């Protein structure tokens, strides 16, 4: 169970061994409707792709999404996960082995990695950790790696332009975390650890950024408070 922030923090947030071992629990208790979002993404992909489609998950962490795809799809899929955290991929490898799943894992910096041509690229709650100065060039790499008609599915934490509404939504989100068993201290510790590490955009800024690099359509397919899932289609 996630107890990472029960003690005073000594460093900024990192996807290290301490986080990796409790990451699945952390996500389920920190992201509203996390399981439903993963199920929705899997359903959209299964409805769109054909046999032997290649699916990349960038920042795959413990391979939760890829394993769900493997379990839910009746089609044969080429599933590949990328992450720069060895600790996360260690957890992912153990889960993949336990399920006997056919999923490949790649360790490395996704900003530098050469991405193979793909039918779908997933980036769940990952772009927000990329420095804004690098996001557009990274998205261009994703666009170029997609086949014509390919899908880019990404989830992000967002902010609102209306400062009053933004504060209200944050307060509602913190109340949600309290219902998941997190204390005020844990919430404040994590907020401090993520400061200047997680940098969210507004919903419109995310859509505009994706459209500007060439995606012909980008739609919101899920939204709760300050969490949004988007789907973009390459022309």
C-alpha positions as a Markdown table, in Angstrom:
| # | Residue | x | y | z |
|---|---|---|---|---|
| 1 | Unk | 0.0 | 0.0 | 0.0 |
| 2 | Unk | 1.2 | 3.5 | -0.8 |
| 3 | Unk | 2.9 | 5.0 | 2.2 |
| 4 | Unk | 5.5 | 7.0 | 0.3 |
| 5 | Unk | 4.5 | 10.4 | 1.7 |
| 6 | Unk | 3.8 | 9.5 | 5.3 |
| 7 | Unk | 7.2 | 10.8 | 6.2 |
| 8 | Unk | 8.7 | 14.2 | 5.5 |
| 9 | Unk | 10.1 | 14.4 | 1.9 |
| 10 | Unk | 13.8 | 14.7 | 1.4 |
| 11 | Unk | 13.8 | 15.2 | -2.4 |
| 12 | Unk | 11.6 | 16.0 | -5.4 |
| 13 | Unk | 9.3 | 13.3 | -6.8 |
| 14 | Unk | 11.1 | 10.4 | -8.6 |
| 15 | Unk | 9.9 | 7.2 | -10.1 |
| 16 | Unk | 12.3 | 5.2 | -8.0 |
| 17 | Unk | 12.0 | 1.8 | -6.2 |
| 18 | Unk | 10.0 | 3.3 | -3.3 |
| 19 | Unk | 7.4 | 4.6 | -5.8 |
| 20 | Unk | 7.5 | 1.6 | -8.2 |
| 21 | Unk | 6.6 | -1.0 | -5.6 |
| 22 | Unk | 3.4 | 0.8 | -4.7 |
| 23 | Unk | 2.7 | 2.6 | -8.0 |
| 24 | Unk | -0.4 | 0.7 | -9.0 |
| 25 | Unk | -2.0 | 1.4 | -5.6 |
| 26 | Unk | -0.9 | 5.1 | -5.8 |
| 27 | Unk | -2.6 | 5.5 | -9.2 |
| 28 | Unk | -5.9 | 3.9 | -8.2 |
| 29 | Unk | -6.1 | 6.1 | -5.1 |
| 30 | Unk | -4.8 | 9.3 | -6.7 |
| 31 | Unk | -6.5 | 9.3 | -10.1 |
| 32 | Unk | -10.3 | 9.4 | -10.1 |
| 33 | Unk | -11.9 | 6.6 | -12.3 |
| 34 | Unk | -8.4 | 5.3 | -13.2 |
| 35 | Unk | -9.6 | 1.7 | -13.9 |
| 36 | Unk | -12.5 | 3.0 | -15.9 |
| 37 | Unk | -10.2 | 5.2 | -18.0 |
| 38 | Unk | -7.9 | 2.2 | -18.8 |
| 39 | Unk | -10.9 | 0.1 | -19.7 |
| 40 | Unk | -12.2 | 2.9 | -22.0 |
| 41 | Unk | -8.8 | 3.3 | -23.7 |
| 42 | Unk | -8.7 | -0.5 | -24.3 |
| 43 | Unk | -12.2 | -0.5 | -25.7 |
| 44 | Unk | -11.4 | 2.3 | -28.1 |
| 45 | Unk | -8.3 | 0.7 | -29.3 |
| 46 | Unk | -10.0 | -2.7 | -29.8 |
| 47 | Unk | -12.7 | -1.1 | -31.8 |
| 48 | Unk | -10.2 | 0.7 | -34.2 |
| 49 | Unk | -7.3 | -1.6 | -34.8 |
| 50 | Unk | -6.7 | -4.8 | -36.8 |
| 51 | Unk | -4.7 | -7.9 | -36.1 |
| 52 | Unk | -1.0 | -7.3 | -35.7 |
| 53 | Unk | -1.4 | -3.6 | -34.9 |
| 54 | Unk | 1.5 | -2.1 | -33.1 |
| 55 | Unk | 0.7 | -0.3 | -29.9 |
| 56 | Unk | 3.3 | 1.8 | -28.0 |
| 57 | Unk | 2.8 | 2.9 | -24.4 |
| 58 | Unk | 5.2 | 5.7 | -23.6 |
| 59 | Unk | 5.9 | 6.0 | -19.9 |
| 60 | Unk | 4.3 | 2.6 | -19.4 |
| 61 | Unk | 5.4 | 2.3 | -15.7 |
| 62 | Unk | 4.2 | -1.1 | -14.5 |
| 63 | Unk | 2.5 | -2.0 | -17.8 |
| 64 | Unk | -1.0 | -1.7 | -16.4 |
| 65 | Unk | -2.5 | -0.5 | -19.7 |
| 66 | Unk | -0.6 | -2.9 | -21.9 |
| 67 | Unk | -1.6 | -5.9 | -19.7 |
| 68 | Unk | -5.3 | -4.8 | -19.9 |
| 69 | Unk | -5.0 | -4.6 | -23.7 |
| 70 | Unk | -3.4 | -8.1 | -23.7 |
| 71 | Unk | -6.2 | -9.5 | -21.6 |
| 72 | Unk | -9.2 | -7.8 | -23.2 |
| 73 | Unk | -8.3 | -8.0 | -26.9 |
| 74 | Unk | -9.2 | -10.9 | -29.0 |
| 75 | Unk | -6.8 | -9.7 | -31.7 |
| 76 | Unk | -3.1 | -10.4 | -31.8 |
| 77 | Unk | -1.3 | -7.1 | -31.0 |
| 78 | Unk | 2.3 | -6.0 | -31.0 |
| 79 | Unk | 2.5 | -4.4 | -27.5 |
| 80 | Unk | 5.6 | -2.4 | -26.6 |
| 81 | Unk | 6.2 | -0.4 | -23.4 |
| 82 | Unk | 8.8 | 2.4 | -22.9 |
| 83 | Unk | 9.9 | 3.8 | -19.6 |
| 84 | Unk | 13.0 | 5.5 | -18.2 |
| 85 | Unk | 12.6 | 4.0 | -14.8 |
| 86 | Unk | 14.4 | 0.7 | -14.3 |
| 87 | Unk | 12.4 | 0.2 | -11.1 |
| 88 | Unk | 9.1 | 0.6 | -12.9 |
| 89 | Unk | 10.1 | -1.9 | -15.7 |
| 90 | Unk | 11.2 | -4.4 | -13.0 |
| 91 | Unk | 7.7 | -4.4 | -11.6 |
| 92 | Unk | 6.2 | -4.5 | -15.2 |
| 93 | Unk | 8.4 | -7.5 | -16.1 |
| 94 | Unk | 7.3 | -9.4 | -13.0 |
| 95 | Unk | 3.6 | -8.8 | -13.8 |
| 96 | Unk | 4.0 | -9.7 | -17.5 |
| 97 | Unk | 5.8 | -12.9 | -16.5 |
| 98 | Unk | 3.0 | -13.8 | -14.0 |
| 99 | Unk | 0.3 | -13.4 | -16.7 |
| 100 | Unk | 2.4 | -15.0 | -19.4 |
| 101 | Unk | 1.8 | -12.0 | -21.6 |
| 102 | Unk | 3.5 | -11.2 | -24.9 |
| 103 | Unk | 4.7 | -7.6 | -24.2 |
| 104 | Unk | 8.0 | -6.1 | -25.0 |
| 105 | Unk | 9.7 | -3.5 | -22.7 |
| 106 | Unk | 12.3 | -0.9 | -23.5 |
| 107 | Unk | 14.3 | 1.0 | -21.0 |
| 108 | Unk | 15.5 | 4.4 | -22.0 |
| 109 | Unk | 14.7 | 8.2 | -22.3 |
| 110 | Unk | 11.6 | 8.4 | -24.4 |
| 111 | Unk | 12.7 | 11.9 | -25.5 |
| 112 | Unk | 15.8 | 10.3 | -27.2 |
| 113 | Unk | 14.3 | 6.9 | -28.1 |
| 114 | Unk | 13.7 | 6.0 | -31.8 |
| 115 | Unk | 10.0 | 5.1 | -32.1 |
| 116 | Unk | 9.0 | 2.4 | -34.6 |
| 117 | Unk | 6.1 | 3.0 | -36.9 |
| 118 | Unk | 2.9 | 2.3 | -34.9 |
| 119 | Unk | -0.9 | 2.2 | -35.2 |
| 120 | Unk | -1.6 | 3.6 | -31.7 |
| 121 | Unk | 0.6 | 5.5 | -29.3 |
| 122 | Unk | -0.5 | 5.9 | -25.6 |
| 123 | Unk | 0.8 | 8.4 | -23.2 |
| 124 | Unk | -1.1 | 8.3 | -19.9 |
| 125 | Unk | -0.3 | 11.1 | -17.4 |
| 126 | Unk | 3.1 | 11.4 | -18.9 |
| 127 | Unk | 3.4 | 14.6 | -21.0 |
| 128 | Unk | 2.8 | 16.7 | -17.8 |
| 129 | Unk | 6.3 | 15.5 | -16.6 |
| 130 | Unk | 8.1 | 16.6 | -19.8 |
| 131 | Unk | 9.4 | 20.2 | -19.6 |
| 132 | Unk | 7.2 | 22.5 | -21.6 |
| 133 | Unk | 10.2 | 23.5 | -23.8 |
| 134 | Unk | 10.4 | 19.9 | -25.1 |
| 135 | Unk | 6.7 | 19.0 | -25.4 |
| 136 | Unk | 6.1 | 20.1 | -29.0 |
| 137 | Unk | 9.2 | 18.4 | -30.4 |
| 138 | Unk | 8.3 | 15.3 | -28.5 |
| 139 | Unk | 4.8 | 15.3 | -29.9 |
| 140 | Unk | 6.2 | 15.8 | -33.4 |
| 141 | Unk | 8.2 | 12.6 | -32.9 |
| 142 | Unk | 5.0 | 10.8 | -31.8 |
| 143 | Unk | 3.1 | 12.2 | -34.9 |
| 144 | Unk | 5.9 | 11.0 | -37.2 |
| 145 | Unk | 5.9 | 7.6 | -35.7 |
| 146 | Unk | 2.2 | 7.0 | -36.3 |
| 147 | Unk | 0.8 | 5.4 | -39.4 |
| 148 | Unk | -1.7 | 7.4 | -41.4 |
| 149 | Unk | -5.0 | 7.3 | -39.6 |
| 150 | Unk | -3.1 | 6.3 | -36.4 |
| 151 | Unk | -4.3 | 7.2 | -32.9 |
| 152 | Unk | -2.6 | 9.1 | -30.2 |
| 153 | Unk | -4.4 | 8.6 | -26.9 |
| 154 | Unk | -3.2 | 10.6 | -23.9 |
| 155 | Unk | -4.4 | 11.4 | -20.4 |
| 156 | Unk | -3.3 | 14.5 | -18.5 |
| 157 | Unk | -3.9 | 16.4 | -15.3 |
| 158 | Unk | -5.1 | 19.9 | -16.3 |
| 159 | Unk | -5.6 | 23.4 | -14.8 |
| 160 | Unk | -8.4 | 25.9 | -15.4 |
| 161 | Unk | -8.1 | 29.4 | -16.7 |
| 162 | Unk | -10.6 | 30.6 | -14.1 |
| 163 | Unk | -8.5 | 30.8 | -10.9 |
| 164 | Unk | -11.5 | 30.5 | -8.6 |
| 165 | Unk | -12.8 | 27.4 | -10.4 |
| 166 | Unk | -9.3 | 26.0 | -10.5 |
| 167 | Unk | -8.9 | 26.3 | -6.7 |
| 168 | Unk | -12.4 | 24.8 | -6.2 |
| 169 | Unk | -11.6 | 21.8 | -8.4 |
| 170 | Unk | -8.2 | 21.2 | -6.6 |
| 171 | Unk | -10.1 | 21.3 | -3.2 |
| 172 | Unk | -12.6 | 18.8 | -4.6 |
| 173 | Unk | -9.7 | 16.6 | -5.8 |
| 174 | Unk | -8.0 | 16.7 | -2.4 |
| 175 | Unk | -11.3 | 15.7 | -0.8 |
| 176 | Unk | -11.4 | 12.7 | -3.2 |
| 177 | Unk | -7.9 | 11.7 | -2.1 |
| 178 | Unk | -9.0 | 11.9 | 1.6 |
| 179 | Unk | -11.8 | 9.4 | 0.8 |
| 180 | Unk | -9.0 | 7.1 | -0.6 |
| 181 | Unk | -7.3 | 7.1 | 2.8 |
| 182 | Unk | -4.6 | 9.8 | 2.3 |
| 183 | Unk | -4.0 | 12.2 | 5.1 |
| 184 | Unk | -3.7 | 16.0 | 4.9 |
| 185 | Unk | 0.0 | 15.5 | 5.6 |
| 186 | Unk | 0.5 | 13.0 | 2.7 |
| 187 | Unk | -1.4 | 15.2 | 0.3 |
| 188 | Unk | 0.7 | 18.3 | 1.2 |
| 189 | Unk | 3.9 | 16.2 | 1.0 |
| 190 | Unk | 3.1 | 14.9 | -2.5 |
| 191 | Unk | 2.1 | 18.4 | -3.7 |
| 192 | Unk | 5.4 | 19.8 | -2.5 |
| 193 | Unk | 7.4 | 16.9 | -4.1 |
| 194 | Unk | 5.7 | 17.4 | -7.5 |
| 195 | Unk | 6.1 | 21.2 | -7.5 |
| 196 | Unk | 8.0 | 22.2 | -10.7 |
| 197 | Unk | 8.1 | 18.5 | -11.7 |
| 198 | Unk | 4.5 | 18.1 | -12.9 |
| 199 | Unk | 3.5 | 21.1 | -15.1 |
| 200 | Unk | -0.1 | 20.8 | -16.4 |
| 201 | Unk | -1.7 | 22.7 | -19.2 |
| 202 | Unk | -5.4 | 23.6 | -19.7 |
| 203 | Unk | -7.6 | 21.3 | -21.7 |
| 204 | Unk | -7.6 | 23.8 | -24.6 |
| 205 | Unk | -3.8 | 24.2 | -24.5 |
| 206 | Unk | -3.4 | 20.4 | -24.8 |
| 207 | Unk | -5.8 | 20.3 | -27.7 |
| 208 | Unk | -4.2 | 23.2 | -29.5 |
| 209 | Unk | -0.7 | 21.9 | -29.1 |
| 210 | Unk | -1.7 | 18.5 | -30.7 |
| 211 | Unk | -3.6 | 20.2 | -33.5 |
| 212 | Unk | -0.7 | 22.6 | -34.3 |
| 213 | Unk | 1.6 | 19.7 | -35.0 |
| 214 | Unk | -0.7 | 18.2 | -37.6 |
| 215 | Unk | -3.3 | 15.9 | -36.0 |
| 216 | Unk | -6.6 | 16.5 | -37.9 |
| 217 | Unk | -8.9 | 15.8 | -34.9 |
| 218 | Unk | -8.5 | 15.7 | -31.2 |
| 219 | Unk | -11.4 | 15.0 | -28.9 |
| 220 | Unk | -12.0 | 14.6 | -25.1 |
| 221 | Unk | -13.3 | 11.1 | -24.3 |
| 222 | Unk | -13.2 | 11.4 | -20.5 |
| 223 | Unk | -13.1 | 14.2 | -18.0 |
| 224 | Unk | -13.4 | 14.4 | -14.2 |
| 225 | Unk | -12.4 | 17.6 | -12.5 |
| 226 | Unk | -8.7 | 18.2 | -13.4 |
| 227 | Unk | -8.1 | 14.9 | -15.2 |
| 228 | Unk | -8.8 | 14.5 | -18.9 |
| 229 | Unk | -8.3 | 11.7 | -21.6 |
| 230 | Unk | -7.9 | 12.8 | -25.2 |
| 231 | Unk | -7.8 | 10.9 | -28.5 |
| 232 | Unk | -6.1 | 12.5 | -31.6 |
| 233 | Unk | -6.2 | 11.1 | -35.1 |
| 234 | Unk | -3.4 | 11.5 | -37.6 |
| 235 | Unk | -4.5 | 12.7 | -41.1 |
